[in-house]
Amino acid sequence: MSGAGKEAKASQSIKKLTTALEEQTQVLKDSKTTMSEHLSSIADSLTTLANSLTTLVSANASSQTSWSQMALEIGGITQALSKGSHSSLSNPTNPFSQVLDLNTSSGIKGWQHGVQLPPSMENMDVKVGPTGRKQLRALGDHLRHNGYHSVLNIPTSGTGLPESAPGKTAGGQEIPAVNLSDHVNLATDMQNLTRDDTLKFAGFIHGGLQDGLAVPSKRVQKTLDLTTSGNDGLVANMKQQLRIRCDMLMTILQQVTNEASLNSLLAQKDLFTWTKETDGTEFYCGLTVLWLIFELIEPKTVIDARDVEKIIEETTLIKDCDGDVRTYFSTVKKARDELHSRYGTDRMNDQRFTEILFKNLNTVEQEHFKRFISTNYTTWLSEATIDLDKFMAAVDKIYTGLVTSQEWTTSAPEDPKVLALTTANKSMKKKLAKLTSTTTSAGSTNGAGNFKDGKEMAGPQGSTGWSVEKWRTIKKGDSITRPDGTQHFWCDKHYSGKGLYMKPNVSDPPGHDHAKWESFKDRQREKAAKRKKDKDDSSVSSNTPTAVKKAKLVVNRGNGKKTKFQKKVEVLVTQQGYSHEKAVETVAAIYSDGAPSDSDDDSYGSLN
């Protein structure tokens, strides 16, 4: 072999050795990285071990931890060590969904983090009543997205008992299997839940392993054995996590709910007060308290739905929205969306909603706009269908064009005063109708049930209960505070001995004095009897000149006190342009017993 050939062969050998050396170097680097990661994992485990040993030694020194509890601690240490070399099947997707172990520092930190509110909610002050609705919904959204879904998602069906074997995920991980179904979220679908649904779920959460989905007869939180093997152990741990979330929820409610509002719930404290089986400590169930707040602030009755429907039915394009089509569409569409989200699409369906839209749009007299609405109205009547979104977008486009070109007007071009006159005429009719009505009608009913003027009554029309609101007949304590802040006291002597909530006395200490109330009623009856006797003796009708003469005497009495009669005469004179003589005659004709006396204003409303 020549010298050149030897050199070439030697060069190849050097390159091979160099490549092999580089590969081995890289292997060593990778091994070093792996070793470093493993050492880091071991270090974490040792830290956990040290914390656990500290807890164990402290518990043993105070002689308050049983040997079985020490065994649990050792089990936790073993589990911590095993995490150094094994990964779980799946990791949490956010910090709020993690399992909380309050025996560890990380679990305690997780608890503290879970009850903290964002800066935007730190000054929240939810009041029980209609004013708190917006804040309560914001709180509900926060809870749903920050780890409270499991406790807000209330099952409405099933026995609540553990299955014989655990369930498994697609990855093979065992999960608790319980006979629960048909879950409804309290924060979003409260109208589909009942009070019993919530109380049953609270009974499941705080009950023992064999306490199913049922309203408990006694509210005692049972002790759970978290070390039980199989599905029973998984279910026990699931209940433990729900209990922790309930306690965290109560902590949040105490931060954001008005103190007076929370105190008003104490009349129902037997529903949410639980006692721990271990030491008899009392605590409040956050889930039940949240339900009671929702129940007061977010009523799910037909009346509440009607309130929203009335926004759509009674909002007018011209009078309420000043002819602004966009404002009108925004108002009625927002109300309709709320109806559908809370009560389903059967409420205010497309047919009814379209009718109301056309009714208002047809009140506009601008020629181009009126022609467009009339054409679409005819098409809708013939085809009985319309794409509402496209139609409303087209109306908005025409409206915008007319406003831009300064051609928009809601009245007819030839008579710009028609709208003003019509509106004034309607206003006058309403005032006169109110003025000339001396008796309250039996009231209108809203759907099924005993409803009068938007209030649920204790009995049907014609019965004694028709004059009493239902809430006043249901005793929840010796006294209650209504959402409007008024206090009422229970009196067993009212409502045929069945009992009724009454307003407090005026001058005496808070309470209801039945004897004073009865005395007041006796005086009222005596006055009514005297007026009837005077009427019978006079034998004159309300519309005779004698009655008018009597009315004039009342009006001109000059004693410095205005009666109801005088006030109504004044309204006709100052607001409707009536002459004084005509106003007196008109109002006098209203009363069946002539002009009323000053005693008609006598009241003792604090005892009603």
Secondary structure, DSSP 8 states (H G I E B T S, - for coil): --HHHHHHHHHHHHHHHHHHHHHHHHHHHHHHHHHHHHHHHHHHHHHHHHHHHHHHHHHHHHT-S-HHHHHHHHHHHHHHHHTTT---SS--SSGGGS---TTSHHHHHHHHHHT---GGGTT--B-SSGGGHHHHHHHHHHHHTTT-HHHHEEEEES---B-SS-EE-TTS-EE--BS-EEEEETTT-GGG--HHHHHHHHHHHHS-TT--SS--SS-EE----TT--HHHHHHHHHHHHHHHHHHHHHHHHHHHB-HHHHHHGGGGHHHHEEEETTT--EEE-HHHHHHHHHHHHS--SHHHHHHHHHHHHH--TTTTTTT-HHHHHHHHHHHHHHHHHHH-TTTT-HHHHHHHHHHHHTT---HHHHHHHHHHHHHHHHHS---HHHHHHHHHHHHHHHHHTT---SS-TT-TTHHHHHHHHHHHHHHHHHHT--S--S----SSS-EETTEEBSS-TTSGGGGSBGGGGS-SSSEEE-TTS-EEEEETTSTTTT-EEE---SSSSSS--HHHHHHHHHHHHHHHHHHHHHHHHH---TTSHHHHHHHHHHHT--SS---HHHHHHHHHHHHH---HHHHHHHHHTT-TTSS--GGGG---GGG-
